[in-house]
Amino acid sequence: MYTRADPYDVVPYPGFAYPDTHPDHLAAMAILHGLAPAPVERCRVLEVACNEGANLIPMAYAIPKSEFIGFDLADLPVERGQQRIRALGLANIRLFQGNLLEAGAELGRLDYIIAHGIYSWVPEPVRNRLLALCRELLTPHGVVFVSYAALPGGYLRNMLREIMLHGAKGIEDPEQKVAAALASLRFVSNARKPGDPFRALIEEQLGSLEKRTPHALFHDELGEIYRPLSFSEFIEHARSHSLQYLSESVLPPPPDPANKPELAPTLASLAGDDFIAREQFLDFLRNRVYRETLLCHAERELTREYLPEQLRCLNFASQASSSRGEKAGARVFTLPGGIKMETSASGVITLMEQLEAAWPRALSFAEIEPEVSAAGFVLDQEGTALLMRLAAAKMIELRAWKAPVAPAISTHPRASACAREEARTRTHVTTLLHSTARLDDPLVRSFLQLLDGTRDRAALIDALKAEYPNMPREQLEQGIEPNLQFLHRAGMLEA
């Protein structure tokens, strides 16, 4: 791909876990659309351009009987990932330095292929080879995840990118380059009068850009290649490689234009029965900037209607907490981010309370059916539509796999070795649910590292006291249970 030093060797790209790429999530979306994907607990996963494996390694740790492969053109990130794999003693994952243009049958057949953050940032031959490789290696009911910069929102991003590139022209030092790029945007913004629409647009984008790390901006906004494209153009490219559109990685949320009944007649007149044309019109309404699209083999027959039998194949979870509602008999369910739902429907209340009690574990519908049925909930077409609305609103999570999380806090709690290893060097760690938890407090990070299953509460307090001798023992004792509860709910304690 490159004849000079790879920029990802020169400037490390921040590595994170991406929940939407997890095979559990991909399998759930596949089941919802009528496929029979490989079981998550026994599958083969490839990540193209895996960086240091921050996304792939936690998967391999949590799913020991599945096989994970990742490669990246940059050598140094792969070396860092290999060191982590050795430190964790993982035998079911392999990272290597490799060129996508040279990858082929030696990788074997794959159930899930992840290409996150590569498609819009590489030359056309590499984009072609990516989709060709997916077609060649994907198992019959396999799923491909591809993220890319989308239009029409990509036009705005490209305009800002041109201003930034011009302002940073000739600067080689990465940090100075990013600083100059952001300064050029501020200059253009400040030159406009307050209240000017163009100024407001740039200020809004600057707010988002300044929250990201300089290393991410260096690669994403100031990279050598940036190729946004429309959804329909991407799907045509996929079709040319005998792949078809499965779905997006996430369900459209309630405010999305797809969920506005008043738009349906006009969309139908514009797109007819063409599902792809409808999605393209929706992107115009969204001013879409970015997509995470799932693909599968073109010959697979899919369903666009959610069916009760599909949901019976899935598991359900919810991290919402309940409280009394204002109306008699009503309950309010609140997600950690503050989103609330109030309901008086006994079936929904029973469902949510069961999932609340089980969190962070997931329950199959067979496990929740006796109680919800007694409360009047029936998994017919109407019940299916209700569950899908709850899923779109993030009130419930749909899973194809049960993560190995602890059902309760044991006398000798053990946290994920993967999270414990991450806590030694960073302030964010990956949970067994493949989410990211921020641990800004050094004491909490130290506490997490002590949770190897060998210590009870008293031993944990002794170990913390040895590390923090100036902290009163009583204060340490008071923090034990709240911190254990936090780590348990975050999905970091192992079964």
PyMOL commands that set and color helices and strands:
alter all, ss='L'
color gray80, all
select helices_A, chain A and resi 7-10+19-21+23-32+40-42+56-62+75-88+100-102+105-107+119-121+124-137+153-167+174-190+197-209+214-220+231-240+257-259+261-271+275-286+308-311+346-358+365-374+381-392+417-423+442-450+457-467+473-490
alter helices_A, ss='H'
color red, helices_A
select strands_A, chain A and resi 44-48+67-72+93-97+110-115+138-149+243-248+290-297+315-317+321-324+331-334+340-343+363-364+397-399+428-430+436-438
alter strands_A, ss='S'
color yellow, strands_A
deselect
rebuild
show_as cartoon
